[in-house]
Amino acid sequence: MEKSIENIWKKGFLNDESNQAPKIEGLYNKKSLLLVEKIKQTYKKDNLAILPIAGILLVGCLYFGKVVLGLYIFLILLSLFYLNKKALHPLEKLELNTSSYAYLVDYRKCIMAIIKSYTQVFALIAPFAIGIGCLIYLKDNPWFQTFVINEEISKISLICVIALFLVSLIFTAIYKATTELTYGNYLKNLNEIISDLEELKK
């Protein structure tokens, strides 16, 4: 019973005669690569899902005569698709050439940096993108034209600021919720493996 994984790990690094440490290290290497591959495949599938959505929205807008709006939405989603592909490059460059621990720590840093950057995108850029889309949709609406002409600039500006702020909160919350739903278990497993390796190295 004394031969716990932790004891074997420590013994392996303190005693060259033990061949258990390399086996455990190999096990964690495989476990790490498997988890990373799952994260990578999920990310790629999520990103590819943007393309059919963009196509459906474009066709729908064209069907209802909203050509400019359809093209705008299509280009926005296409830009998001290529942005996601670019964000994946740093993760693909990481290689398991040192140890599972160093590899997973670097991988986690990259993932958290991506999540942080996308949170900023949805908080700051998404509201303006949505706002421009709304302007394209409403520009020929008689009610909207009357509102813009008759209301004071200060009131219109206040409404725009409040609307942008609310959209920012909503989209940030949606992004965090979907990220947790899709990648929450993966990140939990990633943290657990890193914690295990830290304990084994003590």
Secondary structure, DSSP 4 states (H G I P E B T S, - for coil): ----HHHHHHHHHH-TT--HHHHHHHHHHHHHHHHHHHHHHHHHHHHHTHHHHHHHHHHHHHHTT-HHHHHHHHHHHHHHHHHHHHHHHHHHH---SS-HHHHHHHHHHHHHHHHHHHHHIIIIIHHHHHHHHHHHHHTT-HHHHHHHHHS-HHHHHHHHHHHHHHHHHHHHHHHHHHHHHHHHHHHHHHHHHHHHHHHHH-
